[in-house]
């Protein structure tokens, strides 16, 4: 009799747990965001949930990967990209709510090396990047799809060194993967965002790329077409004072402008 009662209580607890999990899942907001936003958004997600009791779930990866997942039917309420092109990609397919689109943040592109590296370089036209790499590699995002790789390609091409280093590139699947290659010493140099270099104590910034060597680094965010109603609260939250405070802490530059409902670039 006692065994049967324990079994019934255990089953009831499991069923209650499943119901609670289902309720949380139904209420939660799902945010697809660029990998470089990981630390800042996790902090903001925690404080938002504390303030509103609305759970937030994140999926962090390259903007290209996330955009294609949304295109293929993955459920997300908010898309937060590291460039304009992948936001345009979804907007052109009517997969975001254009009226909710905002340019939220800016960033800088930097050249990094392992902390104990002796490499010294000043970024300028035709600077000695290949010589500095030596027999090693240069890590950044895949220029064919990953935003940081696209910015890196633009900068290196404009500085006249792309052709010499293209074959030495480690084409990482995200900016955090590129950062990890340098962190582990598997690449002599890397090109990432300044915010990524800032959170890794095993790398150092060699120099900052001139802002005019590449397109402006802009992070747009928008609600998807299938977004839940509460998702707009999170979008407003990250664009408000709380978002400004956290993003500045991690080295981002908040941008304040009206919603951008038109395509700003072509994928």
C-alpha positions in Angstrom: 0.0 0.0 0.0 2.8 2.4 0.9 4.7 1.5 -2.3 1.6 2.3 -4.3 1.1 5.6 -2.5 4.8 6.6 -3.1 4.4 5.7 -6.8 1.3 7.8 -7.1 2.9 10.8 -5.4 6.0 10.4 -7.6 3.8 10.3 -10.7 1.8 13.3 -9.6 5.0 15.3 -8.9 6.3 14.4 -12.4 3.0 15.4 -14.0 3.0 18.7 -12.1 6.6 19.3 -13.2 5.8 18.7 -16.8 2.8 21.0 -16.6 4.9 23.7 -15.0 7.6 23.3 -17.7 4.9 23.5 -20.4 3.5 26.6 -18.8 6.9 28.2 -18.6 7.6 27.3 -22.2 4.3 28.8 -23.3 5.1 32.0 -21.5 8.8 32.4 -22.3 10.3 34.6 -25.0 12.8 33.1 -27.4 15.6 35.4 -28.6 17.9 34.5 -31.5 21.0 36.7 -31.1 24.5 37.1 -32.6 27.2 35.3 -30.6 28.9 38.5 -29.7 25.9 39.5 -27.7 26.0 36.5 -25.4 27.2 38.0 -22.1 25.3 41.2 -22.3 22.0 39.6 -23.2 22.3 36.9 -20.6 22.6 39.7 -18.0 19.7 41.6 -19.5 17.6 38.4 -19.7 18.1 37.8 -16.0 17.1 41.3 -14.9 14.2 41.4 -17.3 12.8 38.1 -15.9 13.3 39.3 -12.4 11.4 42.5 -13.1 8.6 41.0 -15.2 8.4 37.3 -14.3 8.6 36.6 -18.0 11.3 33.9 -18.8 13.7 34.6 -21.7 15.4 31.8 -23.6 18.4 32.5 -25.9 20.0 30.9 -28.9 23.4 32.4 -29.7 25.2 31.8 -33.0 26.3 33.5 -36.1 23.6 35.8 -37.4 23.7 33.9 -40.7 23.0 30.6 -38.9 20.1 32.1 -36.9 18.5 33.8 -39.9 18.5 30.6 -41.8 17.0 28.7 -38.9 14.2 31.3 -38.7 13.7 30.9 -42.5 13.5 27.1 -42.0 10.7 27.4 -39.4 12.5 27.6 -36.1 10.4 29.5 -33.6 11.9 32.8 -32.4 10.2 35.9 -31.0 13.2 38.3 -31.4 16.1 38.4 -33.9 19.1 40.4 -32.9 21.7 40.5 -35.7 25.3 41.6 -35.9 24.8 43.2 -39.3 22.1 44.8 -41.4 22.3 42.2 -44.2 20.9 39.3 -42.3 18.1 41.4 -40.9 17.4 42.5 -44.5 17.4 38.8 -45.5 14.6 38.0 -43.2 12.7 41.3 -43.9 12.7 40.6 -47.6 11.1 37.2 -46.9 8.5 38.8 -44.6 9.8 37.0 -41.5 10.2 40.0 -39.3 7.9 42.8 -38.4 9.5 45.7 -40.2 7.8 48.4 -38.0 9.6 47.0 -35.0 13.1 47.0 -36.5 15.6 49.2 -34.7 19.4 49.8 -35.0 20.3 49.1 -31.4 24.1 48.9 -31.1 27.5 49.7 -32.6 30.8 48.1 -32.2 34.5 48.2 -33.3 36.6 45.8 -35.3 39.9 44.9 -33.7 43.0 42.8 -34.4 43.9 40.5 -31.5 46.7 38.2 -30.5 47.3 35.7 -27.6 48.1 37.5 -24.4 51.7 36.4 -24.4 52.3 37.2 -28.1 55.1 39.6 -28.9 53.4 40.8 -32.1 53.2 44.5 -32.6 51.4 46.0 -35.6 49.9 49.4 -36.6 47.0 48.9 -38.9 47.5 51.0 -42.0 47.4 50.5 -45.8 49.6 47.6 -46.8 50.7 46.9 -43.2 52.8 43.8 -42.6 50.1 41.4 -41.6 51.4 38.4 -43.5 54.8 38.7 -42.0 53.3 38.9 -38.5 51.3 35.8 -39.1 54.4 33.8 -40.0 53.6 30.1 -40.4 50.4 30.4 -38.4 46.9 31.6 -39.3 44.5 34.5 -39.0 41.2 33.7 -37.4 37.9 35.4 -38.1 34.4 34.6 -39.1 33.7 33.0 -42.5 33.6 36.0 -44.8 31.0 34.3 -47.0 28.3 34.4 -44.2 29.5 35.5 -40.7 29.2 39.2 -40.1 32.6 39.7 -38.5 34.2 37.9 -41.4 32.4 40.2 -43.8 33.7 43.3 -42.0 37.2 41.8 -41.8 37.1 41.1 -45.5 36.1 44.6 -46.3 38.8 46.1 -44.0 41.6 43.9 -45.3 40.6 44.5 -48.9 40.5 48.3 -48.4 43.8 48.2 -46.7 45.3 46.2 -49.6 46.3 43.1 -47.7 43.4 40.7 -48.4 44.9 38.8 -51.3 48.1 38.0 -49.3 46.2 36.6 -46.3 43.1 35.0 -47.8 44.7 31.6 -48.0 45.8 31.8 -44.4 42.4 32.4 -43.0 40.7 30.3 -40.4 37.0 30.7 -41.4 35.2 30.3 -38.0 31.5 29.7 -37.8 31.0 32.6 -35.4 33.0 35.4 -33.8 33.3 33.5 -30.5 34.8 30.6 -32.4 37.3 32.9 -34.0 38.1 34.3 -30.5 38.6 30.8 -29.2 41.2 30.0 -31.9 43.3 32.9 -30.7 42.7 32.2 -27.0 44.1 28.7 -27.5 47.1 29.9 -29.5 45.9 28.0 -32.6 46.0 31.3 -34.6 48.7 34.0 -34.3 46.2 36.7 -34.9 42.4 37.2 -35.1 39.9 39.7 -36.2 36.9 40.1 -33.8 34.8 42.8 -32.2 36.3 44.9 -29.5 33.5 43.6 -27.1 34.7 40.0 -27.6 38.3 40.8 -27.0 37.2 42.6 -23.8 35.7 39.5 -22.2 38.6 37.1 -22.9 41.6 37.5 -20.5 43.8 35.3 -22.7 43.9 37.7 -25.7 45.0 41.3 -26.2 44.1 43.9 -28.7 47.0 44.6 -31.1 45.2 47.5 -32.9 41.8 48.8 -33.9 40.7 48.9 -37.5 39.9 52.4 -38.8 36.2 52.9 -38.9 36.3 53.9 -42.6 38.0 50.7 -43.6 34.7 48.8 -43.4 31.0 49.3 -43.3 29.7 50.5 -39.9 29.1 47.7 -37.5 25.5 47.9 -36.6 23.3 45.5 -34.6 19.6 45.7 -35.6 16.9 43.9 -33.6 13.3 43.2 -34.5 10.3 41.1 -33.6 9.6 38.1 -35.9 6.3 37.8 -37.7 5.2 35.1 -35.2 6.4 36.9 -32.1 4.4 36.5 -28.9 2.9 39.7 -27.4 5.4 39.8 -24.5 8.4 39.9 -26.9 7.8 43.6 -27.5 8.4 44.2 -23.8 11.8 42.6 -24.0 12.7 44.6 -27.2 11.7 47.8 -25.4 13.7 46.8 -22.3 17.0 46.3 -24.1 16.6 49.6 -25.9 15.9 51.4 -22.7 18.1 52.6 -19.8 18.7 49.1 -18.5 19.9 48.0 -21.9 22.1 51.1 -22.3 23.8 50.4 -18.9 24.6 46.8 -19.6 25.6 47.2 -23.2 28.0 50.1 -22.3 29.5 47.9 -19.5 30.4 45.3 -22.2 31.8 47.9 -24.6 29.0 48.3 -27.1 27.8 51.7 -28.3 24.0 52.1 -27.9 22.3 53.8 -30.9 19.0 55.7 -30.6 16.9 56.2 -33.7 13.5 55.7 -35.1 12.3 52.3 -36.3 13.8 51.4 -39.7 11.2 49.8 -41.9 13.0 49.8 -45.1 15.8 47.6 -46.4 19.2 49.2 -45.7 21.4 46.8 -47.6 21.2 43.9 -50.0 22.2 40.4 -48.9 
